[in-house]
Amino acid sequence: MANMGLFSGTKSSKPLTMSVKSLTVKFRIPYYTHWGQSLLVCGSEPVLGSWDVKKGFLLNPVHQDDELIWSGSIAVPIGFSCEYSYYVVDDRKNLLRWEMGKKRKLLLHETIKDGEVVELHDLWQTGGDALPFRSAFKNVIFRRSFSLDIERSDGLIQNKLEQEDSVLVRFKICIPNIEEDTSVYVIGSTSMLGQWKLQNGLKLSYAGESVWEADCEMPWRGAGVAVPMFSVRSEADLGVGEFLDLKLLVDWAVESGFHLVQLLPINDTSVNRMWWDSYPYSSLSVFALHPLYLRVQALSEKMPEDIKDVDYEATLATKLAIARKVFNQEKDLILNSSAFQNFFSENEDWLKPYAAFCFLRDFFDTSDHSQWGRFSHYSKDKLAKLISEDSLHYDIIRFHYYVQFHLHIQLSEAAEYARKKGVVLKGDLPIGVDRNSVDTWVYPNLFRMNTSTGAPPDYFDKNGQNWGFPTYNWEEMSKDNYAWWRARLTQMSKYFTAYRIDHILGFFRIWELPEHAMTGLIGKFRPSIPLSQEELEREGIWDFDRLTRPYIRLEHLQEKFGSSWTYIAANFLSEFQKGRYEFTEDCNTEKKIAAKLKTCAEKSMLLDSEDKTRRDLFDLIQNIVLIRDPEDSKKFYPRFNLEDTSSFMDLDDHSKNVLKRLYYDYYFHRQENLWRENALKTLPALLNSSDMMACGEDLGLIPSCVHPVMEELGLIGLRIQRMPSEPGLEFGIPSQYNYMTVCAPSCHDCSTLRAWWEEDEERRRRFFKNVVGSDALPPSQCLPDITHFILRQHVESPSMWAIFPLQDLLALKEDYTTRPATEETINDPTNPRHYWRYRVHVTLESLRKDKELKTIVKDLVCASGRSCPPGGQEVASNTRDKQQVASSREKNPISKPLSGVPQKGTVAVV
């Protein structure tokens, strides 16, 4: 926790040269920097640079014991006041990073005498210190706390010193994690501080702008439910969950003791206008909301027949057809209203290009804007003509305005409802955008048309699938301080008070692939430090042609293709040495291979299936050790999992040893500082662009620099029990999770808790033995008692948030487990064409009527010491007899008590 301004005042030992009355402010802050870095203070007044970091006040370093202390003094007039923050810069005062949290305020009262010194003993503010001031807490969970009377004006220093050599010390601390009625004391060795006796200590008074949290012994913790918007089911929806359904979901959440509702991305994804667009992480626009979630009943009384499953194309077409009919009847009334005019003026920067894009997509029957003729390249002049009132298609353009306006109205209504109920609405920020999107059309300089996947193929990309997203041009984005990202977050904050950053590793580095790739293996990190030709030659590696070209020998062809190897060789390869082959020009990339195979398959010229032949040919073209940089032929990157290739296996021992060492260095050591600095440039711009609480999805192959940066920036990480981040563990231990985490038994990218339990008998036994602590044979089905045990582990963890997929909560009752568990999986990450169509098989109205399930869930949340929203504080009486429950715990090994939960206290000692 940052010291929010330890103040001390003394008489200056040096005469001031200024003729006017003044005093000296001395800044002091411990902070460890790297070589070539300095610390400075920048603030609102000219003496501190007027928020221009280049003009900020540089501090001087001095070592004190194990700390590096930065300090410096400036002369200021009596009555001086300002805001200020600390910044890290290089030797040219280029900004490297800045502290998180609120701007510091300094107000020196006029009674502080001429010539005195005011010392500010600060601590660097991390993102964790700023969390209580995020809207999720400030405006939703603790909104009632601001009714407290302010007992003393903050920052007003009254100098009442009687002796010239005495010192005035003021204690000031921000403690957001205690209850409103908690008393806070400072105790110490002096008589003024109670001589270590609490009853005689110095009691601190409430000074305003504090965000209070839970109890003294344990920081505030809450729980939530996660469900995709399209998965929600209500009696009023039309084939898919709708924004106004969130009001029912919020009611159920409150009644079940949940402070948070988490969604998947809700932006428009209608790139291809078919079921592929069900993938919510490939946005047509990062600003526009998806028309799929429109409540058409709010537009018209006409209602088509009920649709029970998510049929993406049919549902979207039906809704838009109804919306068009209503639009034709009321367009002038709505579009001339003050509400619409306000919406339009606030959103026209993205709304106009979005509407034009949708029109051109439909007109040219493709979202590939390279096929749009003179409209292929965006310009403001072309846009103005396209959307002008004189154009024949003006009503088509306005229809898209109209739909977005109603989506905004409906989601805003649901978001405001959630805020009033004390429920945090948590959105999702995708790491990528579709290559054929509004954003790549309007801002082509912000994107590289290489493609990306999150990381080298790991458990999320078992087959090395290529996401197909363009990578970001961070250098270009930095020129306007990441305005595109800041605009995205500003737009999200209109509806959400928290958000999840999808694949946060992308802000450290991304796994970049050439545009011609179809899988994720032949890639490199961006940014990264490549292996230089000079470096490799020093190690005795010199045959770069051998290492960078596909290594294809006759025996490889015969092994893979059997008797059909001659056909493959004749149609895809050429022999350049005796027994050595290379791909011909017309099929020397994965995309070229796939295209040629398709032609061969259509002519029935393949002996094996097209898929198998493609996989085998891809294995050949990926059989390399080094990847040559296309922009610099003297730079190289080690191919992911190079030891698995026959190209590597056939090398001499010296080359193998050198390349293994360089491979390990490239993937696990070489880039750490570069990636750290990259994240510290990009992420603060996002985090400071809104006051939403930010969480980061940090699963997968995690570089060692990631978690320290997340901690510094106050980003909350994700912990999934079956995907432990600790080495050597098969199952995570929730009781050992860090506070700054969200814990969950499953997520949308993996099977549900019930499906996971039932799919692997041996793993199930190991879990039962090592986690449950029982040698008994576990049941083959995930019974409600097992679900209860696992969920209780999570709610009793130290994690700030325990967020459960709705499917896992429904598994607490047998009534909801009749559906096959495999049908409840939202996404299969190994399938790039997965249809995202899961819907909950029970309506929200029915769930609200199920008092037993709400009682079970609320008992879990409240008994764990986690906070419940207003209306969810009281623990409902159990439907089961208390004695029966106690008796069952004696017999059932999964009902044993878990880690204890501290009792709430009334006094905090700091």
SELO-976513 format. One record per residue (C-alpha): y negated, z negated, x. Coordinates in pm, whole numbers, padded with zeros to 5 digits, always signed. Each point is the difference from the previous one (the first is absolute). Layout:
N
YZX...
//
This chain:
910
+00000+00000+00000-00337+00096+00141-00258-00269+00064-00271+00110-00240-00283-00124+00223+00025-00326+00191-00366-00089+00053-00161-00216+00265-00367-00040+00084-00160-00129+00320-00334+00011+00176-00026+00293+00241-00001-00102+00365-00204+00306+00094-00357+00075-00107-00035+00304-00222-00222+00279+00123-00093+00115-00351-00346-00106-00113+00097-00037-00365+00211-00288-00120+00366+00087+00039+00343-00139+00056+00317+00122+00168+00318+00105-00175+00309-00011+00220+00309+00190-00108+00336-00122+00125+00342+00142-00092+00339-00003+00174+00161+00345-00002+00238+00173+00240-00093+00361+00083+00162+00270+00211-00145+00142+00318-00310+00209-00067-00071-00167-00335-00290-00227-00092-00107-00207-00297-00335+00026-00171-00183-00139-00301-00156+00241-00246-00194-00105-00305-00260+00070-00263-00308-00074+00213-00149+00218+00279+00076-00261+00266+00369+00056-00085-00020+00377-00037-00063+00036-00376+00370+00079-00048-00011+00270+00269+00284-00103+00232-00152+00202+00286-00301-00234-00017+00202-00318-00044-00031-00306+00221+00261-00004+00280+00166-00331+00082+00117-00117+00341+00357-00114+00074+00110-00312+00184+00349-00145+00041+00047-00358-00123+00352-00124+00056+00223+00256-00176-00278+00141-00218-00245+00283+00055-00332-00117-00146-00273+00250-00089-00351-00139-00034-00366+00094+00009-00338-00131-00113-00294+00163-00176-00345-00129-00089-00087+00013-00371-00296-00119-00205+00015-00323-00196+00143+00058-00347+00214+00288+00127+00278+00129-00226+00247+00287+00028+00349+00124-00059+00221+00083+00298+00349+00089+00119+00184+00039+00330+00112+00336+00140+00216+00121+00290-00148+00293+00194+00073+00195+00315-00231+00025+00301-00214+00259-00184-00028-00215-00311+00235+00227-00193+00149-00197-00286+00369-00089+00046+00050-00255-00279-00176-00268-00196+00093-00326-00160+00114-00004-00360-00130-00205-00287-00345-00073-00140-00314+00039+00205-00108-00328+00156-00325-00149-00128-00248-00194+00210-00295-00178-00158-00204-00229+00225-00226-00234-00191-00364-00022+00102+00038-00369+00081+00204+00088+00310-00252-00066+00274-00157+00234+00249+00205+00046+00317+00327-00132-00135+00336+00171+00057+00233+00076-00287+00356+00063+00113+00237+00198-00219+00362-00074+00085+00189+00277-00177+00358+00122-00008+00094+00365-00041+00066+00070-00368+00331+00171-00065+00098+00182-00314+00194-00305-00113-00325-00196-00019-00146+00268-00223+00291+00012-00246-00138-00266-00236-00309+00213-00048+00200+00305-00111-00033+00086-00367+00362-00090-00073-00089-00365+00062-00376-00011-00050-00017+00190-00330+00347-00050-00147+00204-00302+00107-00274-00250+00089-00283+00137-00208-00052-00338-00170-00067-00170+00332-00355+00135+00011-00100-00234-00280-00011-00286+00252-00342-00146+00059-00137+00050+00347-00060-00340+00150-00197+00118+00304-00175+00322+00096+00208+00184+00260-00168+00086+00327-00310-00215-00060-00043-00207+00317-00219-00308-00037-00087-00138+00342-00039-00375-00039+00045-00096+00362-00181-00314+00100+00055+00026+00375-00076+00304+00212+00332-00010+00183+00219-00039-00307+00218+00282-00137+00047+00106-00359+00357+00129-00068+00090+00155-00328+00362+00052-00109+00060+00301-00217+00339+00149-00098+00131+00247-00252+00320-00134-00160+00111+00237-00273+00351-00140-00034-00060-00329-00184-00046-00101-00363-00345-00028-00157+00012-00380-00029+00120-00062+00355-00219-00215+00228-00054+00117+00356-00074-00240+00288-00062+00024+00370+00136-00295+00195-00036-00075+00369-00032-00266+00268-00366-00092-00058-00124-00248-00258-00184+00279-00183+00336+00177-00041+00190-00308-00113+00179-00084+00327+00299+00196-00126+00002-00183-00335-00010+00236-00294-00187-00237-00231-00286-00021+00250-00008+00368+00090-00281+00247-00055+00043+00160-00341-00097+00366-00017-00180+00133-00308+00051+00326-00181-00254+00252+00122+00079+00311-00204+00166+00334+00076+00337-00168+00062+00315+00131-00158+00234-00285-00076+00373+00035+00008+00300-00217-00081+00101-00332+00159-00062-00161+00336+00344+00010+00154+00075+00358-00087-00234+00295-00039-00028+00183-00328+00305+00204-00101+00056+00226-00296+00261+00228-00154-00002+00340-00161+00200+00282-00153+00028+00358+00126+00071+00300-00221-00112+00365+00019-00241+00108-00270+00238+00275-00112+00287-00250-00035-00172-00223-00255+00122+00031-00358-00185-00104-00315+00028+00076-00368-00321+00204+00015+00058+00212+00309+00077+00369-00004+00294+00048+00235-00155-00179+00295-00187-00320+00079-00373+00020-00072-00305-00182+00135-00057-00192-00322+00358-00130+00023-00127-00210+00290-00158-00240-00248+00345-00082-00140+00139-00027+00352-00281-00238+00096+00075-00218-00303+00368-00017+00095-00094-00076+00363-00226-00290-00102+00264-00142-00233+00255+00023+00283-00224-00172+00255-00104+00307+00199-00342+00046+00158+00050+00364+00101+00118+00338-00131+00079+00263+00263+00015+00375-00068+00091+00311+00194-00270+00266+00056-00162+00125-00322-00192+00303+00130+00050+00351-00132+00295+00167+00176+00025+00320-00207+00016+00234+00300+00301+00211-00103-00013-00072-00376+00369-00083-00011+00224-00304+00044-00051-00002+00380-00344-00142-00081+00165-00322-00117-00027-00109+00366-00301-00236-00022-00087+00003+00371-00104+00367+00020-00342+00011-00164-00171+00306-00138-00314-00214+00026-00041-00345+00150-00275-00072-00257+00119+00148-00330+00227-00201-00228+00323+00151-00131-00026+00148-00352+00363-00106-00047-00122-00357-00070-00245+00097-00276+00041-00179-00335-00037+00296-00236-00007-00229-00303-00345-00102+00121-00105+00365-00040+00178+00102-00321+00213-00129-00285+00249+00279+00053+00319-00128+00157+00295+00218+00110+00357-00125-00022+00083-00292+00227+00133+00083+00347+00215-00266+00164+00049+00121+00360-00255+00122+00251+00003+00376-00027-00286+00072+00234-00079+00357-00099+00051-00038-00375-00191-00328-00026-00298+00123+00200-00012+00331-00191+00012-00179-00336-00276-00242+00090-00229+00270+00134+00062+00218-00305-00103-00284-00232-00298-00086+00220-00122+00363-00013+00007+00002-00380-00203-00320-00017-00235+00127+00270-00077+00311-00202-00097-00217-00298-00212-00263+00175-00106+00142+00338-00373+00007-00076+00003-00350-00144+00179-00149+00301-00152+00206+00281-00355-00068-00122+00055-00374-00029-00173-00238+00242+00337-00147+00098+00128+00339+00114-00327+00085+00173+00017-00323+00200+00362+00067+00092-00082+00357+00104-00297-00096+00218+00203-00268+00180+00299+00228+00065-00131+00357+00023+00055+00023+00378+00378+00010-00056+00014+00089-00369-00158+00346+00030+00230+00120+00283+00300-00149-00181-00075+00184-00325-00063+00325+00188+00326-00042+00192+00199-00055-00320-00153+00313-00150+00076+00210+00310+00352-00142+00026+00075+00112-00355-00184+00332+00036+00183+00103+00318+00320-00178-00108+00020-00190+00329-00157-00299+00172+00026+00176+00335-00371+00066+00042+00065+00242+00283+00107+00239-00281-00330-00026-00191-00184+00295+00153-00370-00071+00044+00054-00353-00130+00246-00080+00280-00284-00156+00196-00201-00260-00184-00378-00003-00003-00254-00179-00216-00160+00330-00102+00332+00141-00122+00068-00325-00183-00339+00004-00174+00060+00353-00133+00356-00081-00103-00097-00300-00214-00333+00128-00133-00072-00017-00373-00029+00379-00011+00358+00063+00111+00256+00116-00255+00237-00278+00100-00254-00282-00023+00195-00176-00277+00316+00004+00213-00195-00174+00278-00148-00250-00245+00342-00078-00142+00104-00146+00336-00318-00212+00000+00089-00117-00349+00358-00102+00089-00113-00189+00310-00267-00179-00202+00254-00127-00253+00242-00100+00275-00283-00197+00162-00086-00169-00330+00361-00096-00070+00080-00127+00350-00331-00188+00017+00083-00172-00328+00339-00107+00134-00147-00109+00335-00268-00213-00164+00263-00153-00227+00206-00096+00305-00301-00157+00172-00082-00213-00303+00362-00116-00016-00002-00103+00367+00239+00278+00103-00054+00203+00316+00058+00371-00057+00139+00141+00325-00013+00372+00074+00166+00213+00266-00176+00207+00269+00223+00289+00113-00011+00083+00371+00014+00375-00064-00144+00270-00224+00163+00323-00108-00081+00290+00232-00101+00198-00311-00242-00255-00140-00363-00020-00098-00067-00206+00310+00142+00251+00250-00194+00274-00182-00335-00180+00002+00035-00180+00337+00222+00225+00217-00153-00136+00320+00137-00348-00078+00363+00116+00013+00233+00160+00253+00241+00242-00161+00286-00137+00206+00228-00199-00224+00095-00363+00022+00256-00258-00082-00056-00371+00035+00197-00059+00316+00295+00132+00194+00297+00017-00239+00103-00357-00084+00153-00162-00306-00260+00161-00225+00060+00350+00141+00368-00002+00084+00016+00377+00007-00330+00050+00172-00162+00132-00317-00348+00145+00040-00260-00141-00238-00205+00317+00035-00336-00181+00001-00277+00127+00225-00100-00246+00271-00349-00144+00021-00266+00112+00243-00117-00350+00084-00254+00123+00255-00175+00206-00269+00025-00279-00256-00168-00246+00236-00317+00213+00014-00118-00129-00338+00170-00340+00039+00303+00108-00206-00204+00081-00311+00295+00167-00174+00214-00311+00037-00284-00228-00102-00058+00209-00312+00371-00028-00090-00010-00378+00025-00327-00022-00193+00159+00203-00279+00313-00218-00005-00208-00316-00019-00135+00109-00339+00342-00083-00143+00190-00213+00249-00067-00330+00174+00283+00043+00251+00183+00293+00154+00301+00085+00211-00052+00230+00299+00299+00231-00001+00153+00025+00348-00273-00187+00185+00147+00122+00329-00173+00329-00073-00329-00163+00095+00145-00087+00339+00185+00327+00052+00181+00263-00201+00312+00199+00075-00136+00353+00018+00207+00315-00035-00085+00365+00058-00080+00191-00317+00320+00203+00031+00223-00312-00012+00212-00088-00302+00154-00321+00134-00149-00294+00185+00183+00001+00334-00204+00232+00220-00327-00188-00011-00233-00220+00199-00232-00290-00061-00367+00070-00062-00180-00145+00178+00219-00055+00303-00003+00030+00377+00234+00287+00096+00212+00029+00311-00182+00218+00251+00170+00268+00208-00124-00178+00314+00150-00328-00117+00336+00161-00072+00008+00190+00328-00061-00325+00190+00318-00128-00163+00198+00309+00106-00013+00174-00339-00100+00363+00045+00211+00239-00213-00230-00009-00303+00130+00327-00143+00351-00147-00017-00124-00323-00162-00234+00150-00261+00204+00297-00125+00289-00045-00246+00312-00056+00209+00258+00232-00157+00329+00076+00172+00291+00211-00123+00215-00306-00055-00269-00151-00224+00009+00307-00225+00377+00004-00019+00015-00372-00076-00255+00015-00282+00075+00335-00163+00365+00065+00082+00105+00358-00060-00342+00091-00142-00179-00073+00327-00022+00369+00083-00189+00067-00326-00242-00283+00074-00052+00120+00357-00058+00358-00109-00252-00086-00273-00189-00301+00136+00044-00008+00379-00009+00205+00317+00193-00063+00321-00247-00036+00289+00253-00128+00258+00376+00004+00020+00111-00238-00276-00361-00113-00073-00186+00092-00318-00349-00023-00145-00141+00059-00349-00154+00340-00066-00369+00031-00082+00057+00038-00376+00183-00334-00028-00126-00225+00280-00137-00271-00232+00156-00205-00279-00201+00179-00269+00099+00341+00136+00366-00104+00009-00014-00121-00361-00166+00323-00115+00255+00223+00175+00290-00210-00130-00127+00039-00354+00008+00378+00041+00352-00014+00146+00119-00223-00284-00142+00236-00262+00201+00281+00159+00313-00223+00011+00023+00040+00376+00073-00368+00082+00352-00139+00036-00113-00364-00033-00250-00140-00249-00366+00066+00061-00072-00375+00036+00271-00056+00261-00100+00307+00201-00364-00111-00010+00089-00348+00126+00208+00145+00284-00272+00244+00105-00261-00277-00018+00222-00208+00231-00010+00283+00251-00376+00052-00008-00053-00376+00030+00231-00023+00303-00278-00062+00252-00107-00289+00222-00376+00052+00036-00259+00149-00235-00274+00199+00169-00351-00064-00129-00115+00323-00174-00359-00066+00111+00076-00085+00364+00311+00143+00165-00004-00273+00269+00048-00283-00249+00332-00104-00154+00143-00238-00259+00355-00140+00001+00201+00120-00299+00093-00282-00237+00354-00131+00069+00034+00240+00294+00315-00178+00120+00184+00134-00306-00044+00360+00109+00250+00201+00203-00300+00131+00194-00051-00352+00134+00372-00073+00045+00042+00297+00234-00274-00115+00239+00067-00164+00336-00003-00381+00019-00336-00020+00178-00174+00206-00268+00166-00202-00275-00117-00330+00146-00356+00121+00051-00027+00151-00348+00149-00308-00169-00257-00221+00173-00288+00231-00089+00128+00031-00357+00004-00377-00045-00345-00030+00151-00145+00273-00227+00139-00147-00323-00033-00373+00068-00265-00075+00266-00222+00284+00110-00205+00037-00319-00055-00361-00105-00361-00043+00112-00095+00350-00118+00145-00064-00345-00163-00341-00020-00342+00142+00077+00056+00286-00246+00078-00241-00284-00296-00222+00087-00227+00303-00037+00138+00130-00329+00120-00297-00202-00322-00210+00002-00188+00292-00155+00244-00008-00291+00012-00374-00036-00379-00036+00002-00055+00275-00257+00108-00220-00289+00071-00363-00076+00356+00063-00115+00283-00202+00154+00198+00228+00232+00375-00006+00065+00180+00224+00249+00349+00150-00033+00124-00072+00353+00369+00087-00027+00191+00221+00242-00026+00039+00377-00289-00241+00066-00191+00016+00332-00079-00342+00145-00374+00057-00043+00016+00026-00378+00042-00357-00116-00270-00150+00229-00247+00260-00127+00096-00068-00361-00047-00370+00061-00342+00055+00156-00113+00219-00288+00141-00224-00271+00253+00255-00124+00292-00143-00194+00338+00138+00113+00317+00075-00197+00338-00172+00041+00312+00137-00166+00300-00229+00051+00247+00282+00067-00236+00159+00258-00085-00290+00233-00265+00060+00265+00155-00262+00228+00251+00142+00251+00361-00107-00035-00021-00094-00368+00187+00179-00274-00181-00186-00277-00353-00135+00007-00058-00372-00046-00274-00042-00262-00063-00366+00093-00111+00121+00344-00237+00274-00115-00361-00010+00115-00262-00103-00256-00183+00333+00034+00284+00195-00164+00125+00133-00329+00370-00073-00040+00232+00191-00231+00376+00045-00043-00040+00379-00041-00262+00272-00037-00038+00346-00154+00139+00168+00315+00340-00169-00017+00264-00098-00251-00062-00291-00234+00132-00347+00077+00287+00049-00246+00098+00343+00140-00027-00126+00359+00230-00292-00077+00265+00219-00159+00009+00295+00244+00154-00167+00310+00276-00263-00025+00004-00102+00368-00377-00040+00014+00014-00200-00323+00248-00241+00161-00217-00040+00309-00303-00075-00215+00193-00254-00207+00121-00175+00313-00313+00015+00219-00277-00027-00259+00154-00178-00297+00211-00215+00234+00325+00040-00189+00344+00103+00124+00104+00084-00355+00069+00358-00101-00324+00133-00152+00011+00165-00340-00005+00381+00008-00283+00009-00255-00349-00136+00062+00018-00274-00262-00320-00167-00129+00075-00311+00211+00006+00211+00316-00324+00170-00097-00152-00341-00073+00102-00130+00342-00149+00297+00187-00321-00001-00203-00035-00375+00055+00028+00057+00374-00296+00231-00025-00228-00206-00224+00057-00305+00222-00088+00192+00317-00333-00062+00179-00109+00359-00075-00338+00028-00171+00154+00229-00261+00350+00038-00142+00006+00329-00191+00310+00105-00190+00097+00343-00133+00039-00030-00376+00363+00115+00028+00083-00304+00217-00159-00234-00253+00197+00154-00286+00319-00077+00195-00061-00368-00081+00154+00062-00345+00331+00168-00073-00155+00165-00306-00193+00235+00231+00283+00085+00240+00206+00229-00221-00165+00305+00156+00172+00117+00323-00190-00145+00294-00017+00334+00178-00212+00139-00284-00276-00249+00075-00089+00136+00345-00352+00145+00004+00024+00213+00315+00258+00134+00243-00194+00049+00328+00274+00220+00145-00054+00260-00274-00332+00188+00037+00044+00145-00350+00077-00328-00173-00111-00009-00364-00213-00314-00056+00095-00060-00363+00127-00359-00031-00110-00179-00317+00059-00359-00099+00255-00003-00282-00179-00269-00201-00349+00009-00148-00277-00235+00103-00022-00119-00358+00365-00110+00015-00051-00170+00335-00290-00200-00139+00223-00122-00281+00271-00111+00244-00101-00363+00048+00316-00082+00195-00068+00252+00278-00365-00102+00021+00105-00364+00027+00249+00072+00280-00258+00198+00197-00281-00249-00059+00222-00291+00101+00075+00179+00327-00366+00067+00076-00145-00334-00099+00278-00215+00147-00060+00167+00337-00360-00122+00013-00144+00347-00047-00313+00038-00209+00020+00126-00357-00286+00174-00181-00184-00171-00286+00241-00008-00289+00297-00002+00237-00054-00341+00160+00226-00199-00227+00368+00018+00075+00176+00077-00325+00284-00230-00094+00333+00133+00117+00226+00154-00257+00294-00153+00180+00073-00370-00012-00133-00176+00311+00322-00191+00060+00205+00318-00022-00223+00158+00260+00035-00297+00233+00376-00002-00048+00029+00372+00068-00192-00041+00328+00262-00244+00123+00276+00255-00062-00174+00328+00078-00072+00062+00371-00284+00238-00077-00187-00264-00201-00057-00236+00291-00361-00099+00078-00188+00225+00242-00289-00091+00224-00218-00269-00155-00343+00068-00142-00281-00238+00100-00160-00199-00279-00362+00066-00078-00239-00239+00171-00358-00099-00061-00143-00041+00350-00038+00250+00282-00082-00123+00350-00161+00249+00238
//
